[in-house]
C-alpha cells in the first residue's frame, strides 16, 4: 500500500445533528459569586489542614445556637469531644473568627479556662495534659456579628417580607460562625444541633429532627446527625418555612424521606417539582448504591441565594429546577459521603455532581436531552484553549469553583473515562471507590479514584490523568478517509490546544453510513497521522466524527481524499501565507513538483476553488469566502499535500 502523509489538522466540527443549548443554574454557579471572596480572603485557602489543629480528632460536637432571622447576630455554645493524636497535648486549637467574642470556656462543666484568640485561631489552654487516644471535651460560649467570606458563610435576607437566615461555609467559612476545624482531613463523627429562635420560625439542619419544643416565645429545634461530616457541610437555616415530605421507594427496604422546608409562597411550585429528586435518587441508588444517609433523610431548605449547597442530608436551594435538584442530590454521594481531600481535587465533588446531573438526561429524566447537555459542556470547555481540572491556585475561590474546569471539564473527564473503560468497569470502579473502607464517609484524592478505576478495568490510567487532569486544553482531529475496493482507509491527525499536552491518546469513534449499512468504528489513536483500515460492505455516503459525543474536542474535520506524501525535502519548500488570511493566500512551490493541481475545500470536504499552478510564486483570491476553516490540497506527479487555511 502507498505511504500516507497528511500534514494538515484543521479546525472545524462535523456532526450529523445540530444541537441547541439549554443552560440551567447549578450549584455554586460560579464566577461572579465566587469572585466576592477574592479581595478579603486570599491567602487563607492554600491549605487542607492547619498545623494548629492537626493533632487531635473530633469525635462529637454539640452545637447550641440562638439566632433570630431579623438580626444579623449569633450566640452559641459548642461542646467539642476530642481525642489527641500526639503526645504532649496541653491545648486544643480551633478555627474561629477573631470578630466573634468569647464569653466563657468550660472544662467538664467548670471554668473558665484560659485561652488565646487572635488571627482567627482560638487556643484553649487545658488544665492538664490529655493522653493520646483519650476522649476529653471543652465547651465554648461565644457570640457576635459573623463576618462573611466565601459564598456568604452567614447570611440574612427576606422573602415575601419575611426574614430569613442561613449559613454556607464552603470552602473556609465555618469559622465565621462557630469554633471548628476547617480541614479536609478530620470529619466530625456525629453532631447534635440545637437552634433556638422566635416561635414564628422553623430551623432546618443536618440529620433527623428529634424534637421541636416551645418555650415561651421561643422554639428549640433539635437535629441529630449520626454520620461523619466535614465542617463545611454543617448548616442551619431559619425562616417561616412550610414543610412537606415525599418518599423514594427502595426495593426490599424502607422508603427514604425527602423532607422539604420551603418558603410558603413557593410551596405549590416545590410540590410540583419534587418528583425530580425522587426520580434522580431512584436512578442514583441503582447506579451508585443506596443513598448514603438513608437511615436519616434527604432534605431541601430554601434560602436566599441563586444556586444550591449540598449540606449533608439537607441541601440549601435557591430554586427547584431539575438540573439543580439532580446536581445537589448527587453531592450526597460525591462530596458528602466521599469528600475531596484537597481543594485542588474539588472536581471529585463538582465534576461528579455535574456528570450525574447530565446522566439524568441520558436516562430520560428532566426536559433537556443527553446530546444537548453534552454539546453544551463540550462547547463551554473548549471555548478557551487552556485550563486543567487540577486546581493550580487554591488561593482563588473562583478558580477552585471554576464552572468551566472543576464542573464541566471534570464531568467530561468522567465521561471520557467511561468511554475508555466501558460501562461495566467504569461503574464498578466508581462503586468500589465509594465503598472503600478508607474512603467511605471520609476524604479522597484523585489518585484514590484512579486506583479503583484501574483495579476494576485492569488498565493503567497514568497517561490519561496526566493529560486530562493535570494537563491543559483539548485535542482537535482531522479524519481523512478513502476507499479502495472494499477497504476503507482512515488516517487520523491530532493537534492540541495547549502545549502542556503534546498528544491525547484516546479511542476515536467515527461513523460510516452507506446504503444498507451504518457502523461506528472505534480507532485506538496513539499517535498523530496513524493509519487504519477496515472492510466495508459498500460505499459510505456520510462519515461523521464522534457521533455520540464521547470526546472533549473541537474544530474537528472529516475529509474524503487520498493523500500521497511528498518527499520531506519538497515538503519544506511548500509555503502558504499569511495564515490566517483575509484577502489572498500566497503560495510558494518548488520547481520540482510543477505543475500542481490546487483544490480548496471547506471543512465538509466540498470543493470551492480549483486551479492549475505552473509558477513557483502564486496568489489565490479568497475575498469571497466566508470566515472559517479550509484546507488546500496540492496534487502533482511527485505526490500530494494538504495544508490548513484559516480565513479571517
PyMOL commands that set and color helices and strands:
alter all, ss='L'
color gray80, all
select helices_A, chain A and resi 31-41+174-176+231-233+264-273+275-288+322-330+343-345+347-362+370-381+397-400+403-421+423-435+446-457+462-470+568-571+591-593
alter helices_A, ss='H'
color red, helices_A
select strands_A, chain A and resi 56-66+74-84+89-95+101-107+110-111+115-118+121-130+135-144+154-159+162-167+190-198+202-205+208-215+218-225+236-239+241-248+256-263+298-302+308-309+314-317+338-340+442-444+475-484+487-496+506-514+517-525+530-535+540-545+557-560+575-577+584-588+596-602+607-613+617-621+628-636+639-647
alter strands_A, ss='S'
color yellow, strands_A
deselect
rebuild
show_as cartoon
